[in-house]
C-alpha cells in the first residue's frame, strides 16, 4: 500500500503531502508514521490563497488510495455521553476479531495510554487496512469507510472522509496482523458482480473456500460454485469453470487436507451451528458452563496439581492446553455471532445477536479467559485418586494395554490416564534387544528372566513388592544402557530422582522432588558417591505403600499413594546403617558383571539407539514380564546370583557383628561397663573409617542382639559380653 507523508509532525494546518512511500512491512510504516501522513495520493492544487500546494490534501484533490485508514480513541464522539468504561475499551485484538482473517497494520497514536482532556489513559490507535483494489472515487472511498465502521462502531465516526490525516508519532509502535483477505474483499456484497479481469482469481479463491467448508464428499460445494459463477460478467465457459474447479480440488486434496490443523467439513459445519455455544447467562459462570458442555470429557481440575486436558490419548497436565481450547471455543462463538447478525430478520433478533457479539468480544480478553477458567475449576474437579486409578493399564500411542491380559484397547478418557509411553508395543528389533540382554547378563538365563519380571513390575502402577532395586557393578557393564532404554520407551511413566534423595541428610527439597514421582511407574536414581549411607526413612518413603506428602512448585501440598518402583544403578553399593529386618527386606541387590567398554563395535549412547531401533520390542518384552509376574501370583523369586549378592551385602553392612567379632567376647555371665564399651566402639569406628552411631542407637542394637543393659550402684553395665583382653580399658571389667 502507498502512503503520502509530509516533512512535519503534529502540524494540524499542514495540507501538503508531497512524498509517497510504498509500505510492504511494519518497518516501512514505522519510518513514515514518524511524520504527519495520509493514506491516499493527492493531486497538486491551489489553496484559498491561490498558492500551489504539492500533494494538496482535500476531498477535491483526492486521486487514489489502496489503503483504508480508521482510528479508535475509545472516546465517545457525543460530548454529553458518559465516558466509556475500561471494560469496553477496544484494542487491535478486538479489531482482528471483528474482521476475521483480514490483514491490517496498527500504529499506536501519540496519546496512546496518556491522560487527555481529564479522561484516564486508554488505548488509542490507528488502523491501516490494505485494499485489494485501489479506489479513485472519493465518494466511493467514503462509503467504504462507513460500511467498514458499521461493523465496528468503536472506530471514530468523525474521521470518515477522504482527506483524513494522522499525526506523526515519535518512535512509532507498529504491529502487523496477518490475514488471508483485504478489507474490500471481506466487505464485498454477496450479490456483487464478478467482472472480466477478476473472474478466474475470484472463482478460484471461492472454490477453495467452498471445499474447506463442504469438502468433496457430495456435490454441495460444486453446486454452490456453479451458482456463484452466474455472477461472472461476461460468463466463463464450461471448460474454464471445470479447469478452475479441478485445480482447486487438486490443491485441496494435496495441501489443505494434509495440513495438521485441517478441520473436516463435518466438524467445521458443526462449529457453525451449535446453539450450545450461547451461554444461558452472560457471566463468568455462564461462559464456563457453556465451555464445559462443548468440552465434555476434555478438562479436569485436580487440587494441588492443576488443570488437565484430554488430547484424545492422554490427560495432559497443561494449563495452556485448556487455555488454548477456551480460546478456540470463543472463536467458534465469534463465528456464530457473525452468522446471527448477518441472518437477523428483525430488530429483536439483531439486538440479541449484537449483545452476544459484544459478550464474546469481551470474553476473549485475557482477564476474562482467566475468569472463565477460575469458575470452571470447581465444575470439573476430580480427586487425585482418580488419576491413573487402574495400575494395570499402560497407556501407549496406539491404545491402552491391559497388563493382566496383554490386550490393547482404544483410549478412554474415563481411564484418567495422565501418562503415555513413547512407543507402542511391537516386535521390531526384538532380536537386537535380546542379543543385548544376553551380553548384559553374561548369558545367565536365570538373571535375564528375573530382569524381565522386574521390568514387568516397573510397568505396573501399584507398589506390590515394596523394594528398592539396586543394580551395581563396575562402569561400562551396560546398566545405564539397560535402564535408560526402558526409561525412553516408558515415556511419561518414567522419572528420575537425585540419588542424594536416598541418602542421609539430603540437601535438596524433598517435597518438590517427591511430587515428580506422582503416578510414575519407574523412578531411576543414578550413581551414589562411594561411602554414602542410605537413609532408612527415605527408603521407606520411596518403596512402600504409605502416602507421600509432596508439593509441586506454586501449587498446594497434596498426598498420594506411590505407584512406582525405584531403581538405583551405581558403581558403588551404598552403606546401610541399620540391621533392621524391615529395611533389609526392602533391598534387592542385582550384581552385573558384563564389560562393554572398549568392546569391538561399541556404540556411543546405545540406550538411545536401542530405544529408536527396538523401542516397541523393548516395551513388548516388559509387558510380557508384567503379564508373567501377574499370572504367577505376584511372585518375584530372585535367582541364586541375586540372593548371594544380597546375603553378602547384608553381611558386609552388619556393623554390630563386625564390632563384636573384632573387639568383644561373648559369655552369658560376662559384664562390661556401658560407657567403656561405647567408647571402644567409637575408637573402632575411627580405626576402620566407619560411621559412628549414637549411644541410643548403639544401645538399641545391642539389646536387639540379645544382650542385657542394667543399672547398678557402680554404673550402667552390659551383661553377656566383655571387651577382649587386648582391648580392655582401665577398670573395664568387674
N, C-alpha and C positions, 0 to 999 in steps of 0.2 A: 504494500500500500504506500501511497505518496502523501507526504505532509509538507505544507508550506510553513516556513518559520521566519521570524524577524531576527534582528540583532539586539533586541532589548528584552528585559524581563520585568514583569509587573507594571507595564505601562498600558493602562486601560484605553487611552485615547489613540493609541497607535493603530493605523489601518493598513500599513504597508507590510506585506509578507512576500518578499521577492525571492526568497531562497526555497528550493524544493529538495526534500530528502526522500530516498527510497528506503522504506522500512521493511527489512526482512527478518530481523531478530530483535530480541529485547535490547541488546546493546545499542542498536541503531536508534531505537526510540529513546533510550536514555540520553543520548547525545542531543537529540532535538528537543526533548522535554525540558531542558535547562533554559530554553528561550520561550517567549510567547509564541504560540503556534496555532494553526488551523488545519482541519482535516479535509482540505479541499485545495484546488488550484483556482486562482482568480486572475481575471484579465487586468491589464493596466487600466486605470480610469482616473477621472478628474474628481476631486472633492468639491465641496461647496465654494471653496475659494478659487476654483478653476485651476488648481495645481495638479499636475500629473503625478499620480501615485503608482509606483511599481507594485504589482500584485495587490491591487486595491480590494480589501476585504469588504464585500457588501453583497446583498441578495442579487442586485442587478448585474454585478460583475462575476458572479459565480459561473465557473466554466465547467468544472468536472470534479468528481470525488469518487474514490474507491475505498472509502472508509467512513463508517458511521460513528460519530462521537456522541457520548452521553455522559452525564455526570451524576453522582449521588453524594449529597452532603448530609443526608439523614436529618434534614431540617424541613419542616412544613413550609410551603410557599404561602400559606394563609397566615397573615400576621396576627389574627385573633385566635388561631388554634393553639391548643396546649402543646407543649414540647413533646416530641416523640420519645417514649420511654426507652431506656437502654435495651430492654429485651427485644425491641422491634427494630433496632438498628441493623442495617444491612451491610454485608461485606461482599467482596468479589465472589466468595463461595456461593452466596445466595444468587448472584447473577448466573453463575455456572449452572446452578440447579434449575433456574428459570428457563435457561436456554440450553437444554442438554445437548452435548456433542457439538456445540458451536464454539469456534475458536475466537479468542479475543485477547487484547493486551490491557494491562492495568497500569496507570500511573497515579500514585497517591498524591493528592493535591497539597499545596503549600500550607494549608490549615489542617491537614490530617492530624487527628489526636491532639488538637490545640483548642483551648477555650476561645470563644469568639462571640461577641455581642451578648455577653453574660450567660452564654449557654456552655454546658460542660463539654469537655473534649470528647470527640467521637470520630468514627471512621469517615473519611472524605476521600473520594477517589474519582478518577476519570476512566471511562471505558472506551476502548477503540475496537469496533467491530470491523474487520476487513470485509469488503464486498466482493462477491464472485464476479459481478458485472458492475462496472463503473456507471455512475449516474451523472448526466449532464443537464438535467432539468431541475431547477431549484425547487419548484413546487412539488415535483415527484419526490425529491430528496426529503423535503419537509414532511410529506405524507408518510414516507417510510419510517422516519424518526418517530412520528406519532404512533404509528402502528406497533413499532417495537416497544415504545414506552408503555403502551396499553397493557402489555403482558407483564410489565414490572413497574408498577406505579411509583416505586421509590426513586426512579430517575426524576431529575429536575424537570418540571413541565414548563419552565420558563426559558429553556435552552434548546428549543427545537427548530430554530430557523437555520438557514443555510450559511449564515455568516457568524456562527458561534465560534468563539476562540477560547483557548485555555491559557491561563497564566503559566509562565515558566516556573520551574521549581529548582531550588538549589539542591544539588546532589539528589537527583530524582531516584525514587524507588520504583522499579519497573518489574512487573510479573507477566508471564505469558501462560494462558490457559489453552491447551491444545484441544482440537475437536475435528470432526470429520467435515463439518459444514461451515460455510459462511452464513452470516445473518440473513442475507436476502434469500438464500436457498431455503433456510429454515422457515422464513415468513411467507414463502410462496403460497398462494391460494391453491386449493385442490383443483379448482376448475380453470387454472391458468393454461393458456395455450403453449404448446411446445413448438417453437418456431424453427425454421430452417437455420442450420448452423449449430443448433444446440440439441437436435433430436437424438443423434447417436449417443452423445455423452449422457444426456438426461435419461434416456431409456436404459442404458447400461447400468447407470447408478441405481435407477428404480428397480431394475431386475434383481440386483444384489440385495436390496432391502427386502424385497418380497421373498427371496429364497431364504434369507436369515429368519424371516418371520414364519413362513409356512413350510419350508423345506421342499423336497421333491416327491414326497410320498403320494400326493394326489395332484390334481390339475388346478388347485385353488390359486397357487402363485402364478401359473401361466395364464389363467383366465383374467386375473387382475392386471397382469402385464399387457395383455391384448386390449383390455378396456382402457388402460392408460394411453396406449398407442393411438387411440382415436383422437387424442388431443394434438397430435402432430400435424403441423401445417407447413407445407403440404404433407400428405400421408407418406409414411415409409412403405416400401414394397414388402410383400410377404417374405421374400428371400432375405431382405435386410433385417427384418424383425427376427426371423429364425436364426440368422447368424449372430445377432446381438444376444439373443436368449441362450443359444448353445454355448457361447463364450462365457456368459455369466454362470451357467450351470457347471462348466468345467472348472472355473475359478472357485466356485462354492465347494465342489467336491474335493479339490486338491489342496485348497488353502484354508478356507473358513472352517470346514468341519474338522480339519486336522489341528486347529488351534486348541491348546489345552483349556482355554477359557470359553470355548464354544458352548452355547446353550441351545439345546434342541428346540425345535419349534413347539413341541408339546409343552415343554417347561416354560418357554417364552410366553406362549399364549395363556398358560395358567397364571403366570405372573400378572398379566394384564387384567384379569377378570376376577381375582379373588376378593370377594367383599369382606373377608376376614381381615383384610389389610386396614380397614377402618376401625379404630378403637371404639369401644362402647361409650367412652367419655374421653375428652381431650385433656388428659392429665398424665403425669408420670406413671401412675399405676395402670391407667387405661392402655397406654402405649406398651407397657411391659406385658400385660395380658395378651394384647394383640400379637406381639412378637412371639410370645410363648406358644400361642395357638399355631402360628406359622412354623415354629421351630420345635415341634413336639419330638421328644427323644433326641434332642440335639444339644441341650445345655443343662448342666447341673452345677450346683454350688456345694462345696464341702468346707465346713468351718475349719480353719487352720491350714487349709491347702489352697483354697481359691476356686476359681471358675474352671470348668472343664467343657470342652466342645467335642462332639462326636463327629469324626471325619467320614464315617461310613465303615471304618475298620477298627478304630480305636478312640477312646476318650482321651483327648489331649489336654494336659494341664497348661492352658494358654489363654490368658485374658484377651490377647489380641485377636485370636480366632473368633471369640464371642463378639468383640467389638466390630470386627470386620463383617460378621454375619448380620449384626444390627444395622450397620451402615448399608449393607445390601438390601435389608428389609425396608429401610427408609427410601431407598432408590425405587423399589417397587411401588411404595406408597406414592412417590412423586409421579411416577408414570400413570398411576391410577388417577391421581388428582388432575393431571393434564387431560386425561381422557374424559373425566367427568365434566370439566369446564368446557371442553370442546363440543361435548354432546348434550350439554344442558339445553332443555327445551322450554324452560320457564324461568322467571326471575327467582323463584324459590329454590329450584334445583341449582341454578347458577350461584346463588348465595351460599348454599350448602357446600358446593364444590370449592368455592373460593375460601370458605372457612377451613375446609380440610387441607387445602393447598397451603394456607398460611401456617396451619398447625404443623404440617410436615416439614416445611422450611425451618420452623423453629426447632423441631425435634432433631434436625441434622446438625445442630450446633454441638460442639464438643461437650459443653456443660450439660446439655440435655441428654446426650448419649450416655454420659456417666450417670445422670439421674435415673434414666431408664434401667440401667444395669443394677443400680442400687436397689430399686424396687423389685427387680427380677429375682435377686438372690434368695429371699425367703420363699418365693414361689417354687423354686427348683432345688431347694436344699435337700441333700441326702446325707445319711450318716456315713462317716468314714468307713464303717464296717461293710458297707455295701460294695465298695470298690474291690474289684478282683476277688469277690467273695467265694468263688469256687476255685480253690487252689489246684484242682486237677484239670483246669482248662489252660491251654497255652495258645496265645493269640499269634497268628502269623499273617503275612500279607495276603495269602490265598484263602484264609479261613481260620477257624478256631479248632485246635486239636484237643480232643478229649483223651487225656493221658491214660485213662483206665482202659480204653479200647484202641487207642491209636488212630481213631477215625477223625476225619476232617469235616467240619460243617461250616455253614455260612455265618458271617459275622452277625451278632445280635446286640443292639445297644443295652438290652436288659441284662447281659452278662457283666456289664460295667467293667470291661477290660480296659485298664488305663495303660497297659504296656503292650508292645508288639515286637516280635522277633525281627531281625534284619532280613531274614530269608524265610522261605517256606521249605518244608521237608521234601527232599528228592534223593535220588541215588547217584547224581552226577558227581564224579570224583571220589566215590567210595573206596576204590582200590588204593588211591594215593593216601587217603586218610588212614586206612587200615595198615598200610605199609609204614606210615609214620608211627602208629601205635606199637607195632611190633618192634621197631627200633627203640622207641621211647621206653618200653618195658623190658628191653633186652630179651625179647621173645618169651617172657614169663606170661603164659596164657592166663594163669590164675589172677595175676595182678591186672592184666588187661581187662578181664571180666569184671573184676572188682571196681576198676576205674569207670567202666561203663555204668555199673549200678550207681556209683557215687555221682556220676554226671547226670544220671536219670533223676536222682534225688534233687539235683540243682535245678531241674525243670519244674518241680512241684512247688506250689505256693503255700505250703504248710510246713511247719517245723515238726518233723516226725522222729528225729533222732537226737536232737539237741547236742550236736557235735561241732567242734572246731576242727576242720581238716587242715593238717599241716603237711605240706609236701616239701621235702628238703633233699639237699644233695649239692654237690659241687656245681659251680657255674658252668653253663654250656651243656646241661643234661636234658634240656628240652622242656623244663617245667613252665617257663614263660610262654613258649610256643603253644604248649598244650592248653594252658589256661586262657591265654589271650585269644586263641582261635575260638574257644567256646564263648568267651566274652563278646567277640564280634558278632557271632551268629545269634546270640540271645538278645541282642539289641537293647531295648528299653528294660528288659528283665534283669540285666546285669548292671552292677555298680561297683564302685570302689570305696574303700576307706583307707586312711593312712594306717600303716602298720602300728604307728605310735599309739593309736586309739586302744590297742590291745595291751599296752604296757602300763606299768605303774607310773602314776603322775604324768599323764599326757599333757602337753601344753596347749593343745587345740581345744576349741569349743565343742564339747561332746554333743550337746543338744542339736546344733546345726548339722553336724556330720551324721548323727544318727537319723535325722529326718530324711537323709538321702537314701536310707535303706528301706524306706516305706514301700511295701508291696513289690520289692525286688525278689528275685529268686536266687541269684548268685552274687555274692559280695566277695570281691578279691582284695587281699592285702598283700603287698609285696615287700620282701626284704627287710627284716629286722637287723639292726646292727648287732654284732656279736656281743654276748653278755647281757642283753636286755632281758628283763623279767616280765612274764605275763602277769596281768592284773586279774585276779580271780573274779572281781566284781564285773569288769568289762567283759570277761569271758562268758560269764553267766548272762549278762545283758544281751550279748550278740549271738548266743547259741541256745536260748531257752524259749519257752512259750509265754514267759511273763511279759506283760505290756511294757512297751518302751515309751518313755516320755521324751518328746522331741519338739523342736521349734524351728520352722523354716524362717528364713530371713524376711522380715516385715510382715509376718503372719502370726496368728495367735498360737500358743503352745497346744499340742494335741498328743493323745495317747493312741498307740496302735499295737496290734498283736504282730510280732515278727513273722515273716514268711520266707526268710532266706536261709541259705546255707553259706557260712563264711569259710573261705579257703585262704589260708596263709601259705604262700610259697616263698621259700627262703633258703639261702645257703647255710645259715646257722640256726640251729634249733634254739628257741628262747628258753631261758631258765624258768622253772616253775617253783615258786617259793612256798608251796603247801603240799602236805601229804594227804590232804582231804580227798576221800574217795570220790565225792561228787565232782570235784574238779577233774580228776584223772579219768573218770568215766566219760567226760565230755571230749576228751582229746583223742583224735585219730592221727597217727603218725605214719606217713607213707614214704618209705625210702626210695629214692630214684638214683640209679647208678649209670645211666647212659652217658655218653660223651660225644656230642656232635661237633665240638669246637675243633676247627681245622680239618674236619672231615672233607673228603672229596665231594665236590658238588654242593657244598654248604650254601644255603640261600639266606641272604640277609632279610630280616623281618619276615621270617617264614610264616608266622602266625597270620599276618595279613594276606599273604599269598594263599595259604590254605583256606582261609575264610572266603576268598574270592573264587578259588577253583573248586572247593569242596564244601562250601557253606551249607548247602541243602543236605548233603550227605552227613556232615557233622551233626546237624540238627536231627536227622533221621536216626542216627546212632544214639544220640542222647534220649530221644523219645522211646526208642526200643529199650534202653536201660530203665527208663521210668516205668514202662509197662511191665517189664520183668520184675522190677522191685515191688510194684503194687501187687502183682499176681502172686508173689512169694509170701504175701502177708506182711510186707514192710520189713523184711529181714535183711540186714546188711552184715554178713559174716565176713570179717577180714581174713585174707589168706595168711599163710604162715609168715611170709616176709614182713607183712604189716604187723602181725601180732608180736613177732620177735622184736621189731623196732620199737613198738610201744612199751614192751617189758623193759628193754634196755634203757629207753628214755626215762621211764619211771624210776628205775634203779639209780640211774645217774643223778637224778634230781632228789633222791631221798637223803637230804642233808642231815637229818637227825640220825639215821643209821650210820652214815659216814662218821659223824662225830662220836657216836657211841663206840663204834668199832676202833677208831683211831685213839681215843682218849679215855675210855671208860672200861670197867669190868663190871659185869652184872652178877650179883649174888642176892638171893632173897633177903638176907638179913643185913646186907651192907647198907651203910648210910653215908651221906655226903652233905656238907654244908651247902645250902642252896646258892648263896652268894658266890662262893668259890667255884661251884660248878658252872654258873652262868659266866663268871669272869674267864674261866678256862675256855668256854665255848667262844667267847669274843676273841680271845687270843688265837684260837684255832682258825677262826674266820679270817683274821688278819694274815695268818701264815699261808692260807690257800687262796686268798683273794675272793672269799665267799661273802655274800650279803649277810649282814648281822640282823637277826630278828630281835624284836623287843623282848624284854623279860617276860611279859604277859604271854606272847606267842610261844616263847620257849617253854614256859610252864605248861601251857595248854597242850602242846605236842607231847611232852614227856608224860603227862597224865594219860593222853590217848594211847601211849606206848605201853601202859600198864604199871608205871612207877607211881609211888605214893609221895605226896608232898605233905609235910607235917610241921606244925608249930611246936617248939619245945622251949624250955626255960633258957637254953643256951642259944636259941635262934631257930630259924626255919631250916629244915633238912629235907633231903630226898632219901627215900627208903627203896632199896633194891639195886643200887649201883654205887660205885665209888670211882674216883679218878685212878688211873693207872699209876703205879709207884713212880715211874719216871716223869709223871705229870702232876705229882701231888704238890699242892701249895702248902706253905707253912700252916700247921694246925688243921690240915684239910680233913683228916679222918678222926672219927670219935673212937 
